[in-house]
Amino acid sequence: MKSFVLTVVGLLALVVLLVGPVVGRLAHPTTDCSNRVMVIKGPRGEPLECVCVEGTMAACLSPGP
């Protein structure tokens, strides 16, 4: 009985370790850098202008002149 409980606990821990990164990625979707300059929502909901270099987001700044 003890080995059964340890096996179930071990399997549950393995599932949590494997599912955690997937859920984290779904919670924070990545943006595609198809354009040179993009406007996205920041972490607090404010707009951010981001510059993409070679398909990778390089820098984000608050919009303005």
C-alpha positions as CSV (number, residue, x, y, z in Angstrom):
1,M,0.0,0.0,0.0
2,K,2.8,2.4,0.8
3,S,4.5,1.8,-2.5
4,F,1.2,2.5,-4.3
5,V,0.8,5.8,-2.5
6,L,4.4,6.8,-3.3
7,T,3.9,5.9,-7.0
8,V,0.8,8.0,-7.2
9,V,2.4,11.0,-5.5
10,G,5.4,10.6,-7.8
11,L,3.2,10.5,-10.9
12,L,1.3,13.6,-9.8
13,A,4.5,15.5,-9.2
14,L,5.7,14.5,-12.7
15,V,2.4,15.7,-14.2
16,V,2.7,19.0,-12.4
17,L,6.3,19.5,-13.6
18,L,5.4,18.7,-17.2
19,V,2.1,20.7,-17.3
20,G,3.5,23.8,-15.5
21,P,5.5,25.3,-18.4
22,V,2.7,24.7,-20.9
23,V,0.2,26.6,-18.7
24,G,2.7,29.4,-18.2
25,R,3.3,29.8,-21.9
26,L,-0.5,29.9,-22.6
27,A,-0.9,32.6,-19.9
28,H,1.7,34.8,-21.5
29,P,1.3,34.5,-25.3
30,T,4.3,35.5,-27.4
31,T,4.0,38.2,-30.0
32,D,5.1,37.8,-33.6
33,C,7.6,40.3,-34.8
34,S,6.3,40.5,-38.3
35,N,6.6,44.3,-38.4
36,R,9.5,46.5,-37.4
37,V,7.5,48.5,-34.9
38,M,4.5,47.1,-32.9
39,V,2.1,48.4,-30.3
40,I,1.3,45.9,-27.6
41,K,-0.4,45.9,-24.2
42,G,2.0,46.2,-21.3
43,P,1.8,44.2,-18.1
44,R,-0.5,46.8,-16.5
45,G,-2.6,47.3,-19.6
46,E,-0.8,50.4,-20.9
47,P,0.2,50.5,-24.6
48,L,3.9,49.9,-25.4
49,E,5.7,50.5,-28.7
50,C,8.1,47.7,-29.3
51,V,10.9,47.5,-31.9
52,C,11.7,44.2,-33.6
53,V,15.1,43.3,-35.0
54,E,15.5,40.2,-37.2
55,G,12.1,38.8,-35.9
56,T,13.0,39.2,-32.2
57,M,11.5,41.9,-29.9
58,A,14.4,44.1,-29.0
59,A,13.1,47.0,-26.9
60,C,9.7,48.3,-25.7
61,L,9.1,52.0,-24.7
62,S,6.0,53.9,-23.7
63,P,4.5,55.6,-26.8
64,G,5.1,59.3,-27.4
65,P,6.7,61.8,-29.7
